[in-house]
Amino acid sequence: MPGGKANLKDGYARIKDGELFLINAHISPYDYAHQFNHDPLRQRKLLLHKSEIKNFTENKGKGG
């Protein structure tokens, strides 16, 4: 992202209905989008294969 306008410090991932979402990460609006900008704190769906989401849940809590 140009300008380094993302803050993932307080962000985390959560599974909802078999899909993985990024929550509480701040991604600043694009300066030139004007009225079509998004909410900087909105949830974002992470694009992963089902096997990757399954691996994410299996490794949860293992410190890695």
PDBQT receptor file of N, H, CA, C and O in Angstrom, charges set to zero:
ATOM      1  N   MET A   1       0.848  -1.170   0.000  1.00  0.00    +0.000 N 
ATOM      2  CA  MET A   1       0.000   0.000   0.000  1.00  0.00    +0.000 C 
ATOM      3  C   MET A   1       0.896   1.235   0.000  1.00  0.00    +0.000 C 
ATOM      4  O   MET A   1       1.759   1.353   0.870  1.00  0.00    +0.000 OA
ATOM      5  N   PRO A   2       0.724   2.145  -0.930  1.00  0.00    +0.000 N 
ATOM      6  CA  PRO A   2       1.548   3.345  -0.981  1.00  0.00    +0.000 C 
ATOM      7  C   PRO A   2       1.372   4.203   0.258  1.00  0.00    +0.000 C 
ATOM      8  O   PRO A   2       0.257   4.387   0.747  1.00  0.00    +0.000 OA
ATOM      9  N   GLY A   3       2.486   4.728   0.762  1.00  0.00    +0.000 N 
ATOM     10  H   GLY A   3       3.392   4.578   0.364  1.00  0.00    +0.000 HD
ATOM     11  CA  GLY A   3       2.412   5.636   1.895  1.00  0.00    +0.000 C 
ATOM     12  C   GLY A   3       2.408   4.953   3.243  1.00  0.00    +0.000 C 
ATOM     13  O   GLY A   3       2.439   5.645   4.261  1.00  0.00    +0.000 OA
ATOM     14  N   GLY A   4       2.373   3.652   3.308  1.00  0.00    +0.000 N 
ATOM     15  H   GLY A   4       2.348   3.090   2.482  1.00  0.00    +0.000 HD
ATOM     16  CA  GLY A   4       2.392   2.924   4.570  1.00  0.00    +0.000 C 
ATOM     17  C   GLY A   4       1.263   3.312   5.502  1.00  0.00    +0.000 C 
ATOM     18  O   GLY A   4       1.500   3.553   6.686  1.00  0.00    +0.000 OA
ATOM     19  N   LYS A   5       0.053   3.377   5.002  1.00  0.00    +0.000 N 
ATOM     20  H   LYS A   5      -0.139   3.180   4.040  1.00  0.00    +0.000 HD
ATOM     21  CA  LYS A   5      -1.084   3.850   5.788  1.00  0.00    +0.000 C 
ATOM     22  C   LYS A   5      -1.934   2.703   6.334  1.00  0.00    +0.000 C 
ATOM     23  O   LYS A   5      -3.163   2.781   6.347  1.00  0.00    +0.000 OA
ATOM     24  N   ALA A   6      -1.278   1.656   6.777  1.00  0.00    +0.000 N 
ATOM     25  H   ALA A   6      -0.280   1.593   6.767  1.00  0.00    +0.000 HD
ATOM     26  CA  ALA A   6      -1.991   0.535   7.378  1.00  0.00    +0.000 C 
ATOM     27  C   ALA A   6      -1.393   0.258   8.754  1.00  0.00    +0.000 C 
ATOM     28  O   ALA A   6      -0.178   0.336   8.941  1.00  0.00    +0.000 OA
ATOM     29  N   ASN A   7      -2.258  -0.065   9.711  1.00  0.00    +0.000 N 
ATOM     30  H   ASN A   7      -3.244  -0.128   9.559  1.00  0.00    +0.000 HD
ATOM     31  CA  ASN A   7      -1.821  -0.408  11.046  1.00  0.00    +0.000 C 
ATOM     32  C   ASN A   7      -2.466  -1.742  11.424  1.00  0.00    +0.000 C 
ATOM     33  O   ASN A   7      -3.675  -1.822  11.642  1.00  0.00    +0.000 OA
ATOM     34  N   LEU A   8      -1.648  -2.773  11.497  1.00  0.00    +0.000 N 
ATOM     35  H   LEU A   8      -0.666  -2.708  11.319  1.00  0.00    +0.000 HD
ATOM     36  CA  LEU A   8      -2.134  -4.111  11.826  1.00  0.00    +0.000 C 
ATOM     37  C   LEU A   8      -1.874  -4.466  13.284  1.00  0.00    +0.000 C 
ATOM     38  O   LEU A   8      -2.127  -5.596  13.702  1.00  0.00    +0.000 OA
ATOM     39  N   LYS A   9      -1.373  -3.515  14.056  1.00  0.00    +0.000 N 
ATOM     40  H   LYS A   9      -1.167  -2.597  13.717  1.00  0.00    +0.000 HD
ATOM     41  CA  LYS A   9      -0.954  -3.776  15.437  1.00  0.00    +0.000 C 
ATOM     42  C   LYS A   9      -2.054  -4.419  16.280  1.00  0.00    +0.000 C 
ATOM     43  O   LYS A   9      -1.795  -5.394  16.985  1.00  0.00    +0.000 OA
ATOM     44  N   ASP A  10      -3.252  -3.900  16.220  1.00  0.00    +0.000 N 
ATOM     45  H   ASP A  10      -3.463  -3.108  15.647  1.00  0.00    +0.000 HD
ATOM     46  CA  ASP A  10      -4.350  -4.427  17.033  1.00  0.00    +0.000 C 
ATOM     47  C   ASP A  10      -5.245  -5.390  16.262  1.00  0.00    +0.000 C 
ATOM     48  O   ASP A  10      -6.280  -5.821  16.772  1.00  0.00    +0.000 OA
ATOM     49  N   GLY A  11      -4.857  -5.726  15.050  1.00  0.00    +0.000 N 
ATOM     50  H   GLY A  11      -4.016  -5.377  14.636  1.00  0.00    +0.000 HD
ATOM     51  CA  GLY A  11      -5.682  -6.597  14.225  1.00  0.00    +0.000 C 
ATOM     52  C   GLY A  11      -5.528  -8.067  14.577  1.00  0.00    +0.000 C 
ATOM     53  O   GLY A  11      -4.510  -8.488  15.127  1.00  0.00    +0.000 OA
ATOM     54  N   TYR A  12      -6.548  -8.833  14.253  1.00  0.00    +0.000 N 
ATOM     55  H   TYR A  12      -7.375  -8.491  13.806  1.00  0.00    +0.000 HD
ATOM     56  CA  TYR A  12      -6.517 -10.274  14.466  1.00  0.00    +0.000 C 
ATOM     57  C   TYR A  12      -7.421 -10.933  13.433  1.00  0.00    +0.000 C 
ATOM     58  O   TYR A  12      -8.232 -10.265  12.793  1.00  0.00    +0.000 OA
ATOM     59  N   ALA A  13      -7.279 -12.227  13.275  1.00  0.00    +0.000 N 
ATOM     60  H   ALA A  13      -6.619 -12.769  13.796  1.00  0.00    +0.000 HD
ATOM     61  CA  ALA A  13      -8.090 -12.976  12.316  1.00  0.00    +0.000 C 
ATOM     62  C   ALA A  13      -9.086 -13.835  13.079  1.00  0.00    +0.000 C 
ATOM     63  O   ALA A  13      -8.785 -14.359  14.151  1.00  0.00    +0.000 OA
ATOM     64  N   ARG A  14     -10.283 -13.969  12.506  1.00  0.00    +0.000 N 
ATOM     65  H   ARG A  14     -10.527 -13.543  11.635  1.00  0.00    +0.000 HD
ATOM     66  CA  ARG A  14     -11.333 -14.778  13.135  1.00  0.00    +0.000 C 
ATOM     67  C   ARG A  14     -12.083 -15.540  12.045  1.00  0.00    +0.000 C 
ATOM     68  O   ARG A  14     -12.311 -15.017  10.954  1.00  0.00    +0.000 OA
ATOM     69  N   ILE A  15     -12.455 -16.755  12.346  1.00  0.00    +0.000 N 
ATOM     70  H   ILE A  15     -12.269 -17.180  13.232  1.00  0.00    +0.000 HD
ATOM     71  CA  ILE A  15     -13.222 -17.569  11.404  1.00  0.00    +0.000 C 
ATOM     72  C   ILE A  15     -14.700 -17.358  11.660  1.00  0.00    +0.000 C 
ATOM     73  O   ILE A  15     -15.169 -17.474  12.792  1.00  0.00    +0.000 OA
ATOM     74  N   LYS A  16     -15.436 -17.043  10.590  1.00  0.00    +0.000 N 
ATOM     75  H   LYS A  16     -15.055 -16.948   9.670  1.00  0.00    +0.000 HD
ATOM     76  CA  LYS A  16     -16.890 -16.895  10.638  1.00  0.00    +0.000 C 
ATOM     77  C   LYS A  16     -17.472 -17.671   9.473  1.00  0.00    +0.000 C 
ATOM     78  O   LYS A  16     -17.132 -17.413   8.318  1.00  0.00    +0.000 OA
ATOM     79  N   ASP A  17     -18.333 -18.606   9.767  1.00  0.00    +0.000 N 
ATOM     80  H   ASP A  17     -18.608 -18.815  10.705  1.00  0.00    +0.000 HD
ATOM     81  CA  ASP A  17     -19.011 -19.399   8.733  1.00  0.00    +0.000 C 
ATOM     82  C   ASP A  17     -18.032 -20.012   7.733  1.00  0.00    +0.000 C 
ATOM     83  O   ASP A  17     -18.301 -20.039   6.532  1.00  0.00    +0.000 OA
ATOM     84  N   GLY A  18     -16.908 -20.499   8.227  1.00  0.00    +0.000 N 
ATOM     85  H   GLY A  18     -16.689 -20.477   9.203  1.00  0.00    +0.000 HD
ATOM     86  CA  GLY A  18     -15.943 -21.167   7.374  1.00  0.00    +0.000 C 
ATOM     87  C   GLY A  18     -15.061 -20.232   6.559  1.00  0.00    +0.000 C 
ATOM     88  O   GLY A  18     -14.334 -20.690   5.678  1.00  0.00    +0.000 OA
ATOM     89  N   GLU A  19     -15.111 -18.928   6.836  1.00  0.00    +0.000 N 
ATOM     90  H   GLU A  19     -15.702 -18.556   7.552  1.00  0.00    +0.000 HD
ATOM     91  CA  GLU A  19     -14.282 -17.957   6.132  1.00  0.00    +0.000 C 
ATOM     92  C   GLU A  19     -13.452 -17.192   7.162  1.00  0.00    +0.000 C 
ATOM     93  O   GLU A  19     -13.873 -17.023   8.306  1.00  0.00    +0.000 OA
ATOM     94  N   LEU A  20     -12.277 -16.733   6.749  1.00  0.00    +0.000 N 
ATOM     95  H   LEU A  20     -11.935 -16.871   5.819  1.00  0.00    +0.000 HD
ATOM     96  CA  LEU A  20     -11.371 -16.034   7.648  1.00  0.00    +0.000 C 
ATOM     97  C   LEU A  20     -11.457 -14.533   7.398  1.00  0.00    +0.000 C 
ATOM     98  O   LEU A  20     -11.379 -14.082   6.255  1.00  0.00    +0.000 OA
ATOM     99  N   PHE A  21     -11.620 -13.753   8.482  1.00  0.00    +0.000 N 
ATOM    100  H   PHE A  21     -11.684 -14.118   9.411  1.00  0.00    +0.000 HD
ATOM    101  CA  PHE A  21     -11.749 -12.303   8.386  1.00  0.00    +0.000 C 
ATOM    102  C   PHE A  21     -10.676 -11.615   9.215  1.00  0.00    +0.000 C 
ATOM    103  O   PHE A  21     -10.319 -12.073  10.301  1.00  0.00    +0.000 OA
ATOM    104  N   LEU A  22     -10.170 -10.509   8.687  1.00  0.00    +0.000 N 
ATOM    105  H   LEU A  22     -10.460 -10.137   7.805  1.00  0.00    +0.000 HD
ATOM    106  CA  LEU A  22      -9.257  -9.641   9.413  1.00  0.00    +0.000 C 
ATOM    107  C   LEU A  22     -10.109  -8.604  10.140  1.00  0.00    +0.000 C 
ATOM    108  O   LEU A  22     -10.924  -7.918   9.524  1.00  0.00    +0.000 OA
ATOM    109  N   ILE A  23      -9.913  -8.496  11.453  1.00  0.00    +0.000 N 
ATOM    110  H   ILE A  23      -9.250  -9.054  11.953  1.00  0.00    +0.000 HD
ATOM    111  CA  ILE A  23     -10.744  -7.630  12.288  1.00  0.00    +0.000 C 
ATOM    112  C   ILE A  23      -9.855  -6.657  13.042  1.00  0.00    +0.000 C 
ATOM    113  O   ILE A  23      -8.762  -7.011  13.483  1.00  0.00    +0.000 OA
ATOM    114  N   ASN A  24     -10.332  -5.431  13.184  1.00  0.00    +0.000 N 
ATOM    115  H   ASN A  24     -11.220  -5.144  12.825  1.00  0.00    +0.000 HD
ATOM    116  CA  ASN A  24      -9.701  -4.383  13.983  1.00  0.00    +0.000 C 
ATOM    117  C   ASN A  24      -8.347  -3.924  13.448  1.00  0.00    +0.000 C 
ATOM    118  O   ASN A  24      -7.517  -3.434  14.215  1.00  0.00    +0.000 OA
ATOM    119  N   ALA A  25      -8.115  -4.073  12.166  1.00  0.00    +0.000 N 
ATOM    120  H   ALA A  25      -8.789  -4.470  11.543  1.00  0.00    +0.000 HD
ATOM    121  CA  ALA A  25      -6.915  -3.534  11.529  1.00  0.00    +0.000 C 
ATOM    122  C   ALA A  25      -7.313  -2.222  10.850  1.00  0.00    +0.000 C 
ATOM    123  O   ALA A  25      -8.357  -2.148  10.203  1.00  0.00    +0.000 OA
ATOM    124  N   HIS A  26      -6.495  -1.206  10.996  1.00  0.00    +0.000 N 
ATOM    125  H   HIS A  26      -5.646  -1.266  11.522  1.00  0.00    +0.000 HD
ATOM    126  CA  HIS A  26      -6.797   0.111  10.416  1.00  0.00    +0.000 C 
ATOM    127  C   HIS A  26      -6.060   0.264   9.085  1.00  0.00    +0.000 C 
ATOM    128  O   HIS A  26      -4.830   0.264   9.044  1.00  0.00    +0.000 OA
ATOM    129  N   ILE A  27      -6.819   0.394   8.004  1.00  0.00    +0.000 N 
ATOM    130  H   ILE A  27      -7.819   0.394   8.037  1.00  0.00    +0.000 HD
ATOM    131  CA  ILE A  27      -6.266   0.643   6.676  1.00  0.00    +0.000 C 
ATOM    132  C   ILE A  27      -6.863   1.962   6.197  1.00  0.00    +0.000 C 
ATOM    133  O   ILE A  27      -8.062   2.056   5.931  1.00  0.00    +0.000 OA
ATOM    134  N   SER A  28      -6.016   2.970   6.092  1.00  0.00    +0.000 N 
ATOM    135  H   SER A  28      -5.043   2.894   6.308  1.00  0.00    +0.000 HD
ATOM    136  CA  SER A  28      -6.475   4.319   5.765  1.00  0.00    +0.000 C 
ATOM    137  C   SER A  28      -7.110   4.377   4.383  1.00  0.00    +0.000 C 
ATOM    138  O   SER A  28      -6.720   3.630   3.485  1.00  0.00    +0.000 OA
ATOM    139  N   PRO A  29      -8.091   5.265   4.209  1.00  0.00    +0.000 N 
ATOM    140  CA  PRO A  29      -8.732   5.425   2.905  1.00  0.00    +0.000 C 
ATOM    141  C   PRO A  29      -7.742   5.912   1.851  1.00  0.00    +0.000 C 
ATOM    142  O   PRO A  29      -6.762   6.585   2.170  1.00  0.00    +0.000 OA
ATOM    143  N   TYR A  30      -8.003   5.571   0.618  1.00  0.00    +0.000 N 
ATOM    144  H   TYR A  30      -8.799   5.024   0.359  1.00  0.00    +0.000 HD
ATOM    145  CA  TYR A  30      -7.199   6.009  -0.511  1.00  0.00    +0.000 C 
ATOM    146  C   TYR A  30      -7.485   7.489  -0.751  1.00  0.00    +0.000 C 
ATOM    147  O   TYR A  30      -8.641   7.882  -0.910  1.00  0.00    +0.000 OA
ATOM    148  N   ASP A  31      -6.441   8.306  -0.776  1.00  0.00    +0.000 N 
ATOM    149  H   ASP A  31      -5.502   7.988  -0.647  1.00  0.00    +0.000 HD
ATOM    150  CA  ASP A  31      -6.598   9.760  -0.849  1.00  0.00    +0.000 C 
ATOM    151  C   ASP A  31      -7.388  10.247  -2.060  1.00  0.00    +0.000 C 
ATOM    152  O   ASP A  31      -8.053  11.280  -1.984  1.00  0.00    +0.000 OA
ATOM    153  N   TYR A  32      -7.328   9.527  -3.166  1.00  0.00    +0.000 N 
ATOM    154  H   TYR A  32      -6.788   8.687  -3.228  1.00  0.00    +0.000 HD
ATOM    155  CA  TYR A  32      -7.950  10.003  -4.404  1.00  0.00    +0.000 C 
ATOM    156  C   TYR A  32      -9.313   9.376  -4.689  1.00  0.00    +0.000 C 
ATOM    157  O   TYR A  32      -9.869   9.587  -5.767  1.00  0.00    +0.000 OA
ATOM    158  N   ALA A  33      -9.859   8.613  -3.750  1.00  0.00    +0.000 N 
ATOM    159  H   ALA A  33      -9.408   8.441  -2.875  1.00  0.00    +0.000 HD
ATOM    160  CA  ALA A  33     -11.144   7.941  -3.983  1.00  0.00    +0.000 C 
ATOM    161  C   ALA A  33     -12.337   8.823  -3.636  1.00  0.00    +0.000 C 
ATOM    162  O   ALA A  33     -13.447   8.554  -4.094  1.00  0.00    +0.000 OA
ATOM    163  N   HIS A  34     -12.137   9.859  -2.844  1.00  0.00    +0.000 N 
ATOM    164  H   HIS A  34     -11.235  10.078  -2.472  1.00  0.00    +0.000 HD
ATOM    165  CA  HIS A  34     -13.174  10.812  -2.453  1.00  0.00    +0.000 C 
ATOM    166  C   HIS A  34     -14.387  10.122  -1.823  1.00  0.00    +0.000 C 
ATOM    167  O   HIS A  34     -14.254   9.503  -0.768  1.00  0.00    +0.000 OA
ATOM    168  N   GLN A  35     -15.544  10.213  -2.436  1.00  0.00    +0.000 N 
ATOM    169  H   GLN A  35     -15.652  10.716  -3.294  1.00  0.00    +0.000 HD
ATOM    170  CA  GLN A  35     -16.789   9.721  -1.837  1.00  0.00    +0.000 C 
ATOM    171  C   GLN A  35     -16.897   8.202  -1.801  1.00  0.00    +0.000 C 
ATOM    172  O   GLN A  35     -17.765   7.667  -1.112  1.00  0.00    +0.000 OA
ATOM    173  N   PHE A  36     -16.043   7.503  -2.520  1.00  0.00    +0.000 N 
ATOM    174  H   PHE A  36     -15.337   7.937  -3.080  1.00  0.00    +0.000 HD
ATOM    175  CA  PHE A  36     -16.148   6.046  -2.597  1.00  0.00    +0.000 C 
ATOM    176  C   PHE A  36     -15.218   5.337  -1.619  1.00  0.00    +0.000 C 
ATOM    177  O   PHE A  36     -14.986   4.136  -1.755  1.00  0.00    +0.000 OA
ATOM    178  N   ASN A  37     -14.687   6.050  -0.648  1.00  0.00    +0.000 N 
ATOM    179  H   ASN A  37     -14.875   7.026  -0.538  1.00  0.00    +0.000 HD
ATOM    180  CA  ASN A  37     -13.788   5.437   0.310  1.00  0.00    +0.000 C 
ATOM    181  C   ASN A  37     -14.528   4.504   1.255  1.00  0.00    +0.000 C 
ATOM    182  O   ASN A  37     -15.753   4.545   1.363  1.00  0.00    +0.000 OA
ATOM    183  N   HIS A  38     -13.768   3.672   1.931  1.00  0.00    +0.000 N 
ATOM    184  H   HIS A  38     -12.772   3.639   1.844  1.00  0.00    +0.000 HD
ATOM    185  CA  HIS A  38     -14.310   2.661   2.833  1.00  0.00    +0.000 C 
ATOM    186  C   HIS A  38     -14.077   3.070   4.284  1.00  0.00    +0.000 C 
ATOM    187  O   HIS A  38     -13.323   4.001   4.568  1.00  0.00    +0.000 OA
ATOM    188  N   ASP A  39     -14.726   2.368   5.181  1.00  0.00    +0.000 N 
ATOM    189  H   ASP A  39     -15.338   1.611   4.950  1.00  0.00    +0.000 HD
ATOM    190  CA  ASP A  39     -14.490   2.534   6.609  1.00  0.00    +0.000 C 
ATOM    191  C   ASP A  39     -13.116   1.935   6.920  1.00  0.00    +0.000 C 
ATOM    192  O   ASP A  39     -12.893   0.762   6.619  1.00  0.00    +0.000 OA
ATOM    193  N   PRO A  40     -12.194   2.689   7.505  1.00  0.00    +0.000 N 
ATOM    194  CA  PRO A  40     -10.838   2.184   7.731  1.00  0.00    +0.000 C 
ATOM    195  C   PRO A  40     -10.763   0.994   8.683  1.00  0.00    +0.000 C 
ATOM    196  O   PRO A  40      -9.778   0.256   8.661  1.00  0.00    +0.000 OA
ATOM    197  N   LEU A  41     -11.777   0.793   9.513  1.00  0.00    +0.000 N 
ATOM    198  H   LEU A  41     -12.578   1.392   9.531  1.00  0.00    +0.000 HD
ATOM    199  CA  LEU A  41     -11.744  -0.320  10.472  1.00  0.00    +0.000 C 
ATOM    200  C   LEU A  41     -12.685  -1.463  10.103  1.00  0.00    +0.000 C 
ATOM    201  O   LEU A  41     -12.927  -2.341  10.931  1.00  0.00    +0.000 OA
ATOM    202  N   ARG A  42     -13.217  -1.475   8.892  1.00  0.00    +0.000 N 
ATOM    203  H   ARG A  42     -13.021  -0.762   8.220  1.00  0.00    +0.000 HD
ATOM    204  CA  ARG A  42     -14.169  -2.521   8.526  1.00  0.00    +0.000 C 
ATOM    205  C   ARG A  42     -13.484  -3.891   8.486  1.00  0.00    +0.000 C 
ATOM    206  O   ARG A  42     -12.270  -3.993   8.310  1.00  0.00    +0.000 OA
ATOM    207  N   GLN A  43     -14.284  -4.925   8.652  1.00  0.00    +0.000 N 
ATOM    208  H   GLN A  43     -15.271  -4.843   8.795  1.00  0.00    +0.000 HD
ATOM    209  CA  GLN A  43     -13.766  -6.286   8.548  1.00  0.00    +0.000 C 
ATOM    210  C   GLN A  43     -13.431  -6.579   7.093  1.00  0.00    +0.000 C 
ATOM    211  O   GLN A  43     -14.121  -6.124   6.181  1.00  0.00    +0.000 OA
ATOM    212  N   ARG A  44     -12.363  -7.343   6.887  1.00  0.00    +0.000 N 
ATOM    213  H   ARG A  44     -11.802  -7.712   7.627  1.00  0.00    +0.000 HD
ATOM    214  CA  ARG A  44     -11.958  -7.702   5.536  1.00  0.00    +0.000 C 
ATOM    215  C   ARG A  44     -11.821  -9.214   5.423  1.00  0.00    +0.000 C 
ATOM    216  O   ARG A  44     -11.189  -9.863   6.257  1.00  0.00    +0.000 OA
ATOM    217  N   LYS A  45     -12.419  -9.753   4.383  1.00  0.00    +0.000 N 
ATOM    218  H   LYS A  45     -12.932  -9.226   3.706  1.00  0.00    +0.000 HD
ATOM    219  CA  LYS A  45     -12.316 -11.189   4.159  1.00  0.00    +0.000 C 
ATOM    220  C   LYS A  45     -10.931 -11.506   3.621  1.00  0.00    +0.000 C 
ATOM    221  O   LYS A  45     -10.467 -10.879   2.668  1.00  0.00    +0.000 OA
ATOM    222  N   LEU A  46     -10.278 -12.478   4.235  1.00  0.00    +0.000 N 
ATOM    223  H   LEU A  46     -10.655 -12.987   5.008  1.00  0.00    +0.000 HD
ATOM    224  CA  LEU A  46      -8.975 -12.929   3.764  1.00  0.00    +0.000 C 
ATOM    225  C   LEU A  46      -9.193 -14.074   2.784  1.00  0.00    +0.000 C 
ATOM    226  O   LEU A  46      -9.913 -15.028   3.079  1.00  0.00    +0.000 OA
ATOM    227  N   LEU A  47      -8.576 -13.972   1.636  1.00  0.00    +0.000 N 
ATOM    228  H   LEU A  47      -7.991 -13.197   1.396  1.00  0.00    +0.000 HD
ATOM    229  CA  LEU A  47      -8.789 -14.960   0.590  1.00  0.00    +0.000 C 
ATOM    230  C   LEU A  47      -7.832 -16.130   0.769  1.00  0.00    +0.000 C 
ATOM    231  O   LEU A  47      -6.646 -16.036   0.450  1.00  0.00    +0.000 OA
ATOM    232  N   LEU A  48      -8.357 -17.217   1.276  1.00  0.00    +0.000 N 
ATOM    233  H   LEU A  48      -9.320 -17.294   1.535  1.00  0.00    +0.000 HD
ATOM    234  CA  LEU A  48      -7.595 -18.432   1.521  1.00  0.00    +0.000 C 
ATOM    235  C   LEU A  48      -8.372 -19.629   1.007  1.00  0.00    +0.000 C 
ATOM    236  O   LEU A  48      -9.600 -19.606   0.923  1.00  0.00    +0.000 OA
ATOM    237  N   HIS A  49      -7.636 -20.673   0.666  1.00  0.00    +0.000 N 
ATOM    238  H   HIS A  49      -6.638 -20.692   0.734  1.00  0.00    +0.000 HD
ATOM    239  CA  HIS A  49      -8.284 -21.936   0.312  1.00  0.00    +0.000 C 
ATOM    240  C   HIS A  49      -8.805 -22.592   1.592  1.00  0.00    +0.000 C 
ATOM    241  O   HIS A  49      -8.310 -22.315   2.685  1.00  0.00    +0.000 OA
ATOM    242  N   LYS A  50      -9.804 -23.461   1.448  1.00  0.00    +0.000 N 
ATOM    243  H   LYS A  50     -10.205 -23.686   0.560  1.00  0.00    +0.000 HD
ATOM    244  CA  LYS A  50     -10.367 -24.144   2.617  1.00  0.00    +0.000 C 
ATOM    245  C   LYS A  50      -9.303 -24.913   3.389  1.00  0.00    +0.000 C 
ATOM    246  O   LYS A  50      -9.343 -24.972   4.617  1.00  0.00    +0.000 OA
ATOM    247  N   SER A  51      -8.352 -25.502   2.668  1.00  0.00    +0.000 N 
ATOM    248  H   SER A  51      -8.320 -25.454   1.670  1.00  0.00    +0.000 HD
ATOM    249  CA  SER A  51      -7.290 -26.247   3.339  1.00  0.00    +0.000 C 
ATOM    250  C   SER A  51      -6.397 -25.320   4.165  1.00  0.00    +0.000 C 
ATOM    251  O   SER A  51      -5.897 -25.725   5.214  1.00  0.00    +0.000 OA
ATOM    252  N   GLU A  52      -6.194 -24.094   3.713  1.00  0.00    +0.000 N 
ATOM    253  H   GLU A  52      -6.601 -23.765   2.861  1.00  0.00    +0.000 HD
ATOM    254  CA  GLU A  52      -5.397 -23.131   4.470  1.00  0.00    +0.000 C 
ATOM    255  C   GLU A  52      -6.135 -22.673   5.725  1.00  0.00    +0.000 C 
ATOM    256  O   GLU A  52      -5.517 -22.478   6.772  1.00  0.00    +0.000 OA
ATOM    257  N   ILE A  53      -7.450 -22.502   5.626  1.00  0.00    +0.000 N 
ATOM    258  H   ILE A  53      -7.952 -22.661   4.776  1.00  0.00    +0.000 HD
ATOM    259  CA  ILE A  53      -8.244 -22.136   6.798  1.00  0.00    +0.000 C 
ATOM    260  C   ILE A  53      -8.238 -23.283   7.805  1.00  0.00    +0.000 C 
ATOM    261  O   ILE A  53      -8.136 -23.056   9.011  1.00  0.00    +0.000 OA
ATOM    262  N   LYS A  54      -8.346 -24.507   7.310  1.00  0.00    +0.000 N 
ATOM    263  H   LYS A  54      -8.428 -24.691   6.330  1.00  0.00    +0.000 HD
ATOM    264  CA  LYS A  54      -8.289 -25.678   8.190  1.00  0.00    +0.000 C 
ATOM    265  C   LYS A  54      -6.940 -25.737   8.898  1.00  0.00    +0.000 C 
ATOM    266  O   LYS A  54      -6.880 -26.023  10.093  1.00  0.00    +0.000 OA
ATOM    267  N   ASN A  55      -5.861 -25.470   8.172  1.00  0.00    +0.000 N 
ATOM    268  H   ASN A  55      -5.910 -25.237   7.201  1.00  0.00    +0.000 HD
ATOM    269  CA  ASN A  55      -4.530 -25.454   8.768  1.00  0.00    +0.000 C 
ATOM    270  C   ASN A  55      -4.419 -24.349   9.822  1.00  0.00    +0.000 C 
ATOM    271  O   ASN A  55      -3.774 -24.533  10.854  1.00  0.00    +0.000 OA
ATOM    272  N   PHE A  56      -5.044 -23.213   9.560  1.00  0.00    +0.000 N 
ATOM    273  H   PHE A  56      -5.568 -23.063   8.721  1.00  0.00    +0.000 HD
ATOM    274  CA  PHE A  56      -5.052 -22.102  10.510  1.00  0.00    +0.000 C 
ATOM    275  C   PHE A  56      -5.711 -22.533  11.821  1.00  0.00    +0.000 C 
ATOM    276  O   PHE A  56      -5.196 -22.229  12.897  1.00  0.00    +0.000 OA
ATOM    277  N   THR A  57      -6.840 -23.236  11.745  1.00  0.00    +0.000 N 
ATOM    278  H   THR A  57      -7.258 -23.483  10.871  1.00  0.00    +0.000 HD
ATOM    279  CA  THR A  57      -7.541 -23.660  12.957  1.00  0.00    +0.000 C 
ATOM    280  C   THR A  57      -6.780 -24.764  13.691  1.00  0.00    +0.000 C 
ATOM    281  O   THR A  57      -6.814 -24.820  14.920  1.00  0.00    +0.000 OA
ATOM    282  N   GLU A  58      -6.100 -25.637  12.959  1.00  0.00    +0.000 N 
ATOM    283  H   GLU A  58      -6.072 -25.591  11.960  1.00  0.00    +0.000 HD
ATOM    284  CA  GLU A  58      -5.348 -26.719  13.603  1.00  0.00    +0.000 C 
ATOM    285  C   GLU A  58      -4.127 -26.187  14.332  1.00  0.00    +0.000 C 
ATOM    286  O   GLU A  58      -3.749 -26.742  15.364  1.00  0.00    +0.000 OA
ATOM    287  N   ASN A  59      -3.497 -25.131  13.831  1.00  0.00    +0.000 N 
ATOM    288  H   ASN A  59      -3.805 -24.680  12.993  1.00  0.00    +0.000 HD
ATOM    289  CA  ASN A  59      -2.304 -24.571  14.437  1.00  0.00    +0.000 C 
ATOM    290  C   ASN A  59      -2.604 -23.500  15.475  1.00  0.00    +0.000 C 
ATOM    291  O   ASN A  59      -1.691 -22.994  16.128  1.00  0.00    +0.000 OA
ATOM    292  N   LYS A  60      -3.864 -23.154  15.629  1.00  0.00    +0.000 N 
ATOM    293  H   LYS A  60      -4.605 -23.565  15.098  1.00  0.00    +0.000 HD
ATOM    294  CA  LYS A  60      -4.247 -22.128  16.606  1.00  0.00    +0.000 C 
ATOM    295  C   LYS A  60      -3.901 -22.588  18.012  1.00  0.00    +0.000 C 
ATOM    296  O   LYS A  60      -4.246 -23.696  18.424  1.00  0.00    +0.000 OA
ATOM    297  N   GLY A  61      -3.218 -21.724  18.734  1.00  0.00    +0.000 N 
ATOM    298  H   GLY A  61      -2.938 -20.824  18.399  1.00  0.00    +0.000 HD
ATOM    299  CA  GLY A  61      -2.857 -22.044  20.111  1.00  0.00    +0.000 C 
ATOM    300  C   GLY A  61      -1.588 -22.839  20.264  1.00  0.00    +0.000 C 
ATOM    301  O   GLY A  61      -1.243 -23.224  21.381  1.00  0.00    +0.000 OA
ATOM    302  N   LYS A  62      -0.868 -23.103  19.165  1.00  0.00    +0.000 N 
ATOM    303  H   LYS A  62      -1.148 -22.790  18.258  1.00  0.00    +0.000 HD
ATOM    304  CA  LYS A  62       0.379 -23.843  19.250  1.00  0.00    +0.000 C 
ATOM    305  C   LYS A  62       1.584 -22.920  19.281  1.00  0.00    +0.000 C 
ATOM    306  O   LYS A  62       2.723 -23.379  19.197  1.00  0.00    +0.000 OA
ATOM    307  N   GLY A  63       1.334 -21.603  19.403  1.00  0.00    +0.000 N 
ATOM    308  H   GLY A  63       0.408 -21.230  19.471  1.00  0.00    +0.000 HD
ATOM    309  CA  GLY A  63       2.439 -20.668  19.501  1.00  0.00    +0.000 C 
ATOM    310  C   GLY A  63       3.070 -20.318  18.175  1.00  0.00    +0.000 C 
ATOM    311  O   GLY A  63       4.158 -19.742  18.155  1.00  0.00    +0.000 OA
ATOM    312  N   GLY A  64       2.434 -20.642  17.071  1.00  0.00    +0.000 N 
ATOM    313  H   GLY A  64       1.550 -21.111  17.087  1.00  0.00    +0.000 HD
ATOM    314  CA  GLY A  64       3.064 -20.371  15.794  1.00  0.00    +0.000 C 
ATOM    315  C   GLY A  64       2.227 -19.755  14.841  1.00  0.00    +0.000 C 
ATOM    316  O   GLY A  64       2.662 -19.480  13.723  1.00  0.00    +0.000 OA
TER     317      GLY A  64
